[in-house]
Amino acid sequence: MSTTTTRGVARPASAKASPARPRRGLRGSSTFNFWLFTSPFLIGLTVFVYVPIGWSLWLSFFEARFTVTPSKFVGFDNYWQMLQDSKFIGSLVTFTVFAAFIVPTTWALSLGLALLVNRLRFMKAFFRSVFFLPTACSYVAAALIWKMSIFSGVRFGLMNTILGWFGVENIAWLANPDPPWYWLVIVTLRLWLQAGFYMILFLAALQNIPPELYEAAAIDGAKPGWQTFRHITLPQLRATSTAVILLLVIAAYQAFDEFYNLLAKTTWGRPPLVELYNTALGESQDYGEGSAGAVILTLLILIVTLAQGRFLGFGRGDDK
């Protein structure tokens, strides 16, 4: 081995580093790794989402009664029949009103919970988990608990028991449409199931607000409380609030599980998905009209979502 001398000290000559050889073949490429990890999800997404959507759109232009392989093309007749169906149109109008009520209510409740949890100085993780826990509950199980235990029409139900302490007679919460007490059951159930999830979104957004903004506001004389919340906290939550509202609007029109389990044997308060379920999978087995109704509902959700996003400024920068 050759040596070099520096100031009289012999040192071994440094070996010449050989450049690393790049790995060849598909296994060494990023393209192969990308398709290896994403292909199962893409296959599932294609088989269980894109293909059914395309098949439903195709069925909506055919007479598909008791079959999913029709041959008679009817054009827009299925759409016209669904638009003339008073039950389907009534459910769309009813749930537009329902969305107009449940969306701001859930938004306010989830934001309020996030503000309360964010101000805690101890046991923050505990309360965050407690409020988020209902999100993991099944809609079917929660609907049955609300129906048979909390809002049961008999005097042994929790709400009727509490009202009985004040001399109020038993209320048939789900059996009588006048007055529509069933909306109280559905709204409280949906608030309990959804508020925790959106609370987490608001809580993450609150923790990302720079504390320097509050310090600067205090120096400028801003009072803590409503004034600080209105001029600092709420503007910083604009992007999160817009996303939450859009998700709530979509979820309101897609409500099915709790309504089907609470009001399966009634003729009032049915959401659009229940009407589509009865049309496509009921006695008529009309997949053409059911698919046309699904397309109409999708377009309605798309229009409402785009209009709301336009109004709330979804996608705009913070400086606009």
QUILINMO-V471204 format. One record per backbone hydrogen bond with DSSP energy under -1.0 kcal/mol. CO is the residue of the C=O (numbers start at 0). NH is the residue of the N-H. Records with the same first field share a line. If there is no record, write none. Layout:
# QUILINMO-V471204
CO = NH, NH
This chain:
# QUILINMO-V471204
1 = 12
3 = 10
5 = 8
8 = 5
10 = 3
25 = 28
28 = 32
29 = 33
30 = 34
31 = 35
32 = 36
33 = 37
34 = 38
37 = 41
38 = 42
39 = 43
40 = 44
41 = 45
42 = 46
43 = 47
44 = 48, 49
45 = 50
48 = 52
49 = 53
50 = 54
51 = 55
52 = 56
53 = 57
54 = 58
55 = 59
57 = 60
58 = 61
60 = 73, 74
61 = 63
63 = 286
71 = 62
73 = 76
75 = 79
76 = 80
77 = 81
78 = 82
84 = 88
85 = 89
86 = 90
87 = 91
88 = 92
89 = 93
90 = 94
91 = 95
92 = 96
93 = 97
94 = 98
95 = 99
96 = 100
97 = 101
98 = 102
100 = 104
101 = 105
102 = 106
103 = 107
104 = 108
105 = 109
106 = 110
107 = 111
108 = 112
109 = 113
110 = 114
111 = 115
112 = 116
113 = 117
114 = 118
122 = 126
123 = 127
124 = 128
125 = 129
126 = 130
127 = 131
128 = 132
131 = 134
132 = 135
133 = 136
137 = 141
138 = 142
139 = 143
140 = 144
141 = 145
142 = 146
143 = 147
144 = 148, 149
145 = 150
148 = 157
149 = 158
153 = 156
156 = 160
157 = 161
158 = 162
159 = 163
162 = 165, 167
163 = 166
170 = 172
178 = 180
179 = 182
180 = 183, 184
181 = 185
182 = 186
183 = 187
184 = 188
185 = 189
186 = 190
187 = 191
188 = 192
189 = 193
190 = 194
193 = 197
194 = 198
195 = 199
196 = 200
197 = 201
198 = 202
199 = 203
200 = 204
201 = 205
202 = 206
205 = 208
209 = 212
210 = 214
211 = 215
212 = 216
213 = 217
214 = 218
215 = 219
216 = 221
224 = 228
225 = 229
226 = 230
227 = 231, 232
228 = 233
231 = 235
234 = 237
236 = 240
237 = 241
238 = 242
239 = 243
240 = 244
241 = 245
242 = 246
243 = 247
244 = 248
245 = 249
246 = 250
247 = 251
248 = 252
249 = 253
255 = 259
256 = 260
257 = 261
258 = 262
262 = 265
270 = 274
271 = 275
272 = 276
273 = 277
274 = 278
275 = 279
276 = 280
278 = 285
284 = 65, 286
285 = 289
286 = 290
287 = 291
288 = 292
289 = 293
290 = 294
291 = 295
292 = 296
293 = 297
294 = 298
295 = 299
296 = 300
297 = 301
298 = 302
299 = 303
300 = 304
301 = 305
302 = 306
303 = 307
304 = 308
305 = 309
306 = 310
307 = 311
308 = 313
312 = 315
316 = 319
